[in-house]
Amino acid sequence: MRVGIMQPYFFPYVGYFQLIAAVDKFIVYDNIKYTKKGWINRNRMLLNGSDVMFSLPLKNDSDALNICEREISSNFDSNNILNQFRGAYQQAPYFKPTFLLLEEIIRNKEINLFKYLYSSIVKTCEYLGIQTRILVSSEIEINHDLKGQDKVLALCEAVGASSYLNAFGGINLYEKEVFQRKDIDLRFIKSLQFEYPQLGNSFIPWLSIIDVLMFNELDGIASVVSGGYEFL
């Protein structure tokens, strides 16, 4: 059984969903530290031919808190970010169906950061037709004081993994021999270049999944999600 484990991200790039689709069980971390300069509550979209950041504003709080302990700012106005997406993508060929999905996700009244992001990942997977079972790390019985590779191994063993699949960017974080001693095959997934028209502009790769959804029909996206990568 293949298992993948990642932090939650705000409308992550297509490779995140390729990883989910490539495994039998996908575990989302909720009880690890929130990283301020990562991609947990922000991402990139296309605006006037350039890539720009969009973000989910958070309540000011301690940097020591876990993702599941952080909250969305009380000043968050869902209309503001939806207007950003409307202004950027209203001329895109698949704007209408994608915007309906965005409205459903972004208008979520949940203030807990993890629950909000978890819901967005699940709804996007449903939209893409991904049927992988998605689990929450804190609900799995392991020693949650473990860190890094040790925590990954514990989670894999707890859910009966025979193979652990990680994004290519984490290739230097894990030792294959350690996984082999636990009878777990360590593999990495690397997304292949997926290029498509972006309103006549020079192509900018690896933007948020929103960009992919705005410019591509679902059948085409499904084929990329299910096979547009290689294993290492």
N, C-alpha and C positions, 0 to 999 in steps of 0.2 A: 504494500500500500504506500502510495506517494503522499508525502506531507509537505506543506509549505508554511512558513511562519513569517509574518511581517508586522510592522507598525501600521496603524491606520493612517491614511493620507486623504487630503481633500481633493477629490476628483483627480486621482493620480494618472500618470501616462499609461498608454496601452500595455506596456510590459507588465505592469502590476496585475492586470486582468488576464494576461497570458499565463502568468504564474498561477493564479487562482484556477484557471481552466485546466492547467496541466497536472493538477494534483487531485487526490481523492478527498483529502481533508485540508482545509486552510485555517490556520490559527492566527487570529488577530491579537496582538499584544495590547492589553489595556493597563497592565500593572508594571509598566516600565516608565522611566523618567521622560517627561516631556522635554523635547529639545527645541530651543527657541529659534535656531537658525536653520532648522530642517524643513521638511515639506509637509509636516503634519497638518497645519492649518493654512497652507498657501500653495499656489501653483502658478503656472504660466498659461496665458492664452494669446491669441493673435489679435492685434488691434492695429489697423492701418498699415499692415505689412511688417509690423515689428512684434516681438514677443514682450508682453508686459505681465506684471504680477497681479494676481487677485488674491484676497485673503479673507479669512474668517476671523474677525476681531475677538480677542479673549479678554476676560476679566483680569485685571492686574492681580498677580498672586506670586507666591514663592516659586523660584526656579527649581526647587527640590521636589515639587509635587509630581506624582505620576500623571500620565495622560488621563486616567479615569477620575482624577481629582481636580482637573481643570474645568473651568466653565466658560461658556461663550459670554461675551460682554453684553450687559443689559442695554447698551446703545446700538447693538446690532440691528440693522434695518434690512430685512430680506429684499425689500424693493430696490435698495441701492445696488446690491450686487447683481440682482436680476437685470437692472437697467444697464449695468456694465456689459453683461453678456448680450443683451438685446442690441446695444449700440455697436458691439464688435461683430456680431454674427447675423444680423437680421437679413443680410443678402445671401447668406449661405444656403445651399440647396435643401438641406434637411433641418432648417431652423425650427420650423413649427413643431415637429414631433420631439425634437431634442429639448426645446424650450419647455414643453409640457412636463418632461421628466425633471428638468431643472427646477421648475416651480414646485413640483411635488417634494423634491428633496430639500430645497433651500427654505421652504416655508415651514419646515418641521419646527415645532415649538420647544423641542428639547433643548435644555441649556447645558447639560453635561457634555463636554467635548467628545469623549469617547463614544457615548451613545449616539450622538449626532452623526459622527463620522461612520460608525458602524452601520447605521441605518442607510447612509448614502452609498456605502459599498454594496450592501445587500440589494438595494433597489437598482443600482447600476448593473449588478450581475444578473438580476432578473430580467432587466431590459435587454441585455446582451445574450440571454439564453444560457448563461452559465449555471450549472446545477450542482457544483461542488458544495459539499457541506462546510459551513463556516462556523468555527468555534471561537470562544473567547478564552484567552490564556488563563485568567484568574479562576475560571470555572473548572480547570483541569487539576487533578490532585497530584501536585509535585511540591518540592521544597521551593517556594517562590523567592527565597533569599538568594538562590543561585543567579549567576550572571553569565552573559555572553554565550559561548559555546556550551558550557555546562547546562545552562537553562534550556537551550535548544535540544540538547540530547535528552534531557529529562522529559521534555514535552513530547518528543518523538517516541520515546519508549512508552510513555503513558497512554498514547493513542494507538500503539501498535504499528509504528512506521517500519517499513522495510527499506524505504528510500526517502532521503530528505532533499528537497529541491529548493535551491535558493537563487535569487537574482545574481546575474554575473558580477554586479558591483561588489558583492560580498565574497569574492573568490579568495581574498587574502585573510578572511576572518576565521576560517575553519581549517582543521587538519583532517584530511581524508583518513589517515591511519586510526585516529581516535574513533571516528564513526565506524570504521571497519571492525574494530574490536567490539563494538556493540551490535554487529551484524546489520548495520545501516549503510546503505549505499549513498554516498554524497555526490550530488550532481548539481550543475549550474545551468541556468537557462539564459540565453542571450538573444534579445530581440533582433530580428533582421530589419533592415531599413524598410520602412513603409511610407512611400511617398504618394501624395495625392494633390490635386489642384487646391490652392488656397486663394480664391478670388483673384487669380492672375498674378499673385505676388511670388517672389522667390520662396521656395519651400523652406519652412522652418520646422525641423523635426522635434519629436519628443515633447510636444506640448501636452497639456491636460487632455484626458480622454474626451472632454467636451469638444475640443477641436476636431478630433476624429469623428465624433458623432455628427457634428454639424456638416461635414463635407463628404460623408460616405454612407451608402445604404447599409442597412443592418446585415444583409447576407454577406456583403463584402467584408464588413468588420468581423463577422463571425468566423470567416475563414482565416483572417489574420490572427484573431485571438486564439483559435484552435491549432494553428500551425505555422504562424509567421515567426518562428524562432528556431534556434538550434540548441542542442544539449552539449555541455562541455564537462 
